[in-house]
Structure formats: C-alpha cells, structure tokens
C-alpha cells in the first residue's frame, strides 16, 4: 500500500454469522432461561456463532455478495477479491479495501451498497493488520514490520489478475527486521 500510495478502509461486520440464513434444517435446545414446553426444540433460521457450518456459510454468503457487486475472487486466495477499482480482502468479520484515491467515488458507492446489505461499521484507514503497521504522516508513507513477520509484496502481474489495474498482492516472504520507505 505505502509503496504505491494507496488509500485503505477497514470495516467490522457486526454479528456476521447471524446475518446469514442457514442452508439446512437445524434444531437446537433452548438457551438457559428461555421457557418453552418440554419436548420442543428451536428451528434455527440464521447461522449462529458456535455452529460448525457458520464460518463456511458466512464466507459463501459474503463471497456471493461481492461477486454480485462486480468483484472477482482470486482463485489462490478465497478471501481476496478484485475489480478495476479496488482490492478487497476479509478475515472472518473484518473487511479491508485498498484503492487509489482517484477511485474514491466508486469506493463510496460500494460502501453504501455493502452497508445496505450487512450491518457494518467503518473503523478507519488501516493502522495495523496482523502486526504490520501502515504509517502515513503525509508523503512519503512507509510500512514497518515487527518480527516475526511476513510481508505482502505488491506486483504488477496483469497476466495473473487481469481484472485489476491496481498493484496486486502476489508474494508472501518471511522477514526478520524490515522497514520499507518510499523514496
């Protein structure tokens, strides 16, 4: 991001799993304190935290939503999506988008659509993802990595991801102590 002076936004999906309909008949006992007649159980209509299929249901639902909004899934990384305006990745209920400031209007429109579909809150520009700190104190910006660490290097391999005109995440390399500055 810093090497290409890209913008970022970070989101948190509120109660991600219960926002997804369940795909098969699933029953459960009532929680403590809920009074129903003996011998009755509850039919679940939504995925719940703790249900073994909930993570897969959430990933499938979010992936389908992103594809319907014009994104293409990167085959080697099922939580990484691209289109001609931005790169998006998610980990469970955390979503990050990376884009060039020239595409801000498109990103704002995408954000509005996503907020209409899911209950989401905007957190901030990326400050820290997996112990990697993105610092922007005006230009130039830099990324600092704390050991043990990994760095995602950007590349312009358009033959690999043809739908993305932004630099795309291509390699993961282990590093000990690393600091990268844009000159």
N, C-alpha and C positions, 0 to 999 in steps of 0.2 A: 504494500500500500504506500508506504512512505517513499519508496524509490520512484513511484510513478505519480506521486502527489494526488492520490485518490481520496475521496470522501468515504465515510462509513456511517452506518446507523446500526444500532443494536436494539433488539426487541426481546421482550419476555412474554410468552403466551401464558395467560392466566388460566390455571386449571386446564391444561391442554387435553388430557385424556377424556374428561367428561364432555368436551366439546364435540366428540366424535361418536356417531351412532355405532352401536355394536352390530356385528355382522352375523351372529348366530344366536339362537335361543340360549340364554344363560340365566341360571337362577342362583339366588343366594339366600342365606338365612338373614333375618332382620338384624340390624345392628343393636347392641345393648341399649335398652331404654325405649325402643320402638315396640309398641304394643299392637300385635295382630293376633288373630285367632290361632290357636295351636294347630299344628299340622300344615300351615300355609307357609309359602316361601315367596320371595320377591322376584319378579321378572325384570332383569336389567334392560334398560333401553339405551344406555350410554356406557362407554368404556370407563372403568374406574381404576384408580391407582391401586396396585397390588394384584390386579387381574393379569394373568400371564400373557394374554394376547393384546393387552392395551398398547404397549410400545409399538408393535407392528401395525396395529390399526391406526394409531396416530401418524406414524411415518407414511403409511399408504395414503391416508386422507390428505395430509399436508402436501405430499408429492403430487397427487392428482390435482389439488387446488393450484399449485404452482404451474403445472403443465397447462391447465385451463387458462391461466393468466399469461401464457406465452413463453414460459421458461422451458429449457431443455435440460434434462438430467444428464450429468456427466456419468457415463456408464461405469467407470472405475471407482466412482465415489458417490454412492446413492444419496448422500446428504448435501451434494454440491450441485447447484443449478446455475445456468447462464442464460442470458438473452443478449441482444445487441446493446443494451443499456447498462447492465449491471451483472455482478456475480453475487450469488446468494448461497449461504451455507447455514445449516442448522444442526444443533445438537440437542436432542430431546425438545425442550420448550424454549430454547434460545435461538434466535434468528439473527443473522448478521448479513447486511448487504454492503457491497463495496461498489463504488461508481465514480465516474468523473463528474466534476461539478457542472459540465455542460449538459448533463442528463438529469439535473435536479428536478425539473418539471415532471419528467416521466416517473422518477422515483416517488415524488409526492403523490402522483396519481395512483401508482402501485400501492403505496402505503395506505391511501384512502380505501382502496378495494380490499386490501387484506384486513383492515380494521372493520369493514362491513361483514366479513366472513367469520372472523375469530375475535374473541375478546383478547386484545393485545395491548401492552403498554410499551411506549417508546422509552428506552432507557437513556441513551446518549450516543455520541460518537464513540467508537471503540476506544477504550482506555487500556484494557488488559484482556487478552484471550489466552487461556492456558499458560499463564505466566509470561506471555510476550507482551511487552509494553509498547504501545504506539504513542509517540510523543510528537505534538505539533505545537511548537512555540513560534508561529509564523513560519517563514521559509528560511532555511531548509528544514524539513522534518526528518526524524530518524526513528529507527526501531532499535530497542535494546532487548537482548535476550539474556535470561538468567539461567545458569547451569543447574541441573542437567536440562537440556533444552533441545528443541527442534526448530528449524526454520523452514518456512514455506517460501520457496524462491519463485519469483514471477518469471514468466517466459512469454514470448510472442509466437508460440507454435500454433499457427492458424490451421495447419493440417490436422491437428489433434482435436481442437474445438472450433469448428468453423463458424458457429453462430455468434461467437463473442469477439467483439472488436477491442475489448479491454485486455490488459495483461491477465493471463490466467495462471492459477496455481498449478504447478506441474511437478515439483520435486520436493521431497522431504529428506533433509540431511541432518544427522546428529551433529551438534556443536558443543564445545566446552564453554568458552567465554567468547561472546561475539557482540560486536557493536557495529552497526552499519550506518554510515552517514551519507546523505545525498550531497554531493559537492556542487 
